[in-house]
């Protein structure tokens, strides 16, 4: 399935797994479109979050 990154718009290829026919927990509710980030944007988000986190104060 081809989707676009929600930050930069690059095309991203994701694998879609078919549901197990023997799985009874699955509802018949249609699934939402997944939120997708490309690898570059995902790495950017992780590096920014690592820089923002505070160092715990010593007790």
Secondary structure, DSSP 8 states (H G I E B T S, - for coil): -EEE-TTT--EEE-------TT-SS--S----------HHHHHHHHHHHHHHS------
